Amino acid sequence: MRIDAHAHLMPPAALDAPPVGLRPWATAVPDEAGVTVDGRAWRGRGAAAALRSLEAQRAFQTEHAIDLSVLAPWVDMVKGPREPALQARWCAVINGALGAAVAGAPEFAWLAALPDLDGGAAAAALEEAVAAGAVGAMLAATSDAGTLARPALDPLWAAAERLGAPLFVHPGEYEPAPQLRAGFMVNLVGNPADTTLAAATLLQADVPSRFPSLQVILAHGGGFLPWQAHRIATGFARRAELEGVSRLAPEDFLRWFLYDTVLFDADACARLIDRVGDDRVLAGTDAPFLMRDAIPFAAPESLGLGAEALARVLGGNAVRVFGLHDRQRSHCTTDLD
């Protein structure tokens, strides 16, 4: 079973009826829809037509022989509100619309939007979403409230560990920093940098040791983490103010995280798999964005893996992490009919 562990959908129902404090907008050329946040001058980027379309995802699945896509919200838009209660209401609207959009569609599963400004609210949103059928949640790599090292997020880590709900850490900004707006640098450099910062701050807060069964997936191959792990560990050991910070060896903390394959280079994917193990990497595409990457599905042989390892990366790991065993059994039964 081939599973795209990293895909996105912003359901039109959420964009059409956001909570009070957000105002919908749409343009015909280009075909985009978004929300404006009361009190913010920046309008926010709009979701393109493909990002709002389940049929676009189905077409992509057909093109790349993908059996199931795990759909997550767009972090940039989730991060629009600056007020915690409004963000919690916005996430509830998104999650309700996502769940409704994929209901009865066995080729899709969904990840919840989490209000990153308030750890308690994020834990509550996760509980509610999992009860409604979410297989995990997508969490912003950075927040207007601070990094992922802040103690206020402990309720979220505890809830996710208890529920067995993986957290997919993904970069994104409603309002990019000025120095990253030109030249698409917010995506090309800002995204992997934010993912690396997220991972390092989780280590700073000793989350892997305190919540050992928590499952955290890092977008875009983990950013720079797999290649800068020893730098981070050395800094933790040498800086006086970091005394008591995680003492996990790089080899151990690298294998605590999970990773997608959105690296745009088969050799880079193969090196990542060699570095962390084929049981820690999930094939993903980031569809339908411009910066999507279907290499593992379009050219699986380019990863240089044996049959069993390739089966794990292309879907087996996602079945385990997201708890998709029933979908896998159903798929196998259908293939035999």
Secondary structure, DSSP 4 states (H G I P E B T S, - for coil): --EEEEEE---HHHHHSPPTTEEEEEETTTTEEEEEETT-S---PPEEGGGG-HHHHHHHHHHHT-SEEEEE--HHHHT--SSHHHHHHHHHHHHHHHHHHHTT-TTEEE-EE--TT-HHHHHHHHHHHHHTT-S-EEEESSBTTB-TT-GGGHHHHHHHHHHT--EEEE---SS--HHHHGGGHHHHTHHHHHHHHHHHHHHHTTHHHHSTT--EEESGGGTTHHHHHHHHHHHHHH-GGGTTS----HHHHHHHSEEE--SS-HHHHHHHHHHH-TTSEE----BTSTT---HHHH-GGGG---HHHHHIIIIIHHHHHHT-HHHHHHHHHHHH-
